[in-house]
């Protein structure tokens, strides 16, 4: 995988983590929860959600790449097998 793929996964995970954390923080403010608790929950949520989404995106991209390479090898083998001897 290229560096761009790693950056894509990090950005994708970060954006998902930020959106989820924003929702959690708003619900905490709406329920009059102490600020320290909201910040603590928000930071842990940001880290967990961001890592989760980034890892999932990385694995999906890696699996897709491996599948495409296997399909290419299979197709090349079929072409080779179909050529007249």
KAQUI-V138186 format. One record per residue. RES is the residue in one letter. PHI is phi in radians with two decimals (* if undefined). OMEGA is omega in radians with two decimals (* if undefined). Layout:
{{RES/PHI/OMEGA} {RES/PHI/OMEGA}}
//
This chain:
{{X/*/3.14} {X/-1.46/3.11} {X/-1.05/3.13} {X/-1.04/3.11} {X/-1.17/3.10} {X/-1.15/3.12} {X/-1.13/3.11} {X/-1.02/-3.14} {X/-1.12/3.14} {X/-1.15/3.14} {X/-1.15/3.14} {X/-1.04/3.12} {X/-1.14/3.14} {X/-1.10/3.13} {X/-1.11/3.11} {X/-1.12/3.13} {X/-1.10/-3.14} {X/-1.14/-3.12} {X/-1.12/3.14} {X/-1.13/3.14} {X/-1.10/3.10} {X/-1.04/3.12} {X/-1.12/3.13} {X/-1.14/3.14} {X/-1.11/3.11} {X/-1.09/3.12} {X/-1.17/3.09} {X/-1.17/3.10} {X/-1.13/-3.14} {X/-1.21/-3.11} {X/-1.78/3.13} {X/1.01/3.07} {X/-1.31/-3.14} {X/-1.06/-3.07} {X/-1.03/3.14} {X/-1.05/3.13} {X/-1.19/3.13} {X/-1.11/3.14} {X/-1.13/3.14} {X/-1.07/3.11} {X/-1.12/-3.13} {X/-1.10/-3.13} {X/-1.16/3.14} {X/-1.14/3.10} {X/-1.17/3.13} {X/-1.05/-3.13} {X/-1.15/-3.10} {X/-1.13/-3.13} {X/-1.17/3.14} {X/-1.10/3.12} {X/-1.12/-3.13} {X/-1.05/-3.11} {X/-1.22/3.13} {X/-1.11/3.12} {X/-1.15/3.12} {X/-1.09/3.12} {X/-1.15/3.12} {X/-1.06/-3.12} {X/-1.15/3.11} {X/-1.14/3.12} {X/-1.14/3.13} {X/-1.12/3.13} {X/-1.10/3.12} {X/-1.10/3.13} {X/-1.11/3.12} {X/-1.11/3.12} {X/-1.10/3.14} {X/-1.10/3.11} {X/-1.14/3.11} {X/-1.14/3.10} {X/-1.13/3.12} {X/-1.11/3.12} {X/-1.09/3.12} {X/-1.12/3.13} {X/-1.12/3.11} {X/-1.09/3.10} {X/-1.14/3.12} {X/-1.13/3.10} {X/-1.10/3.13} {X/-1.09/-3.13} {X/-1.18/-3.09} {X/-1.48/3.14} {X/-1.21/3.12} {X/-1.16/-3.12} {X/-1.43/*}}
//
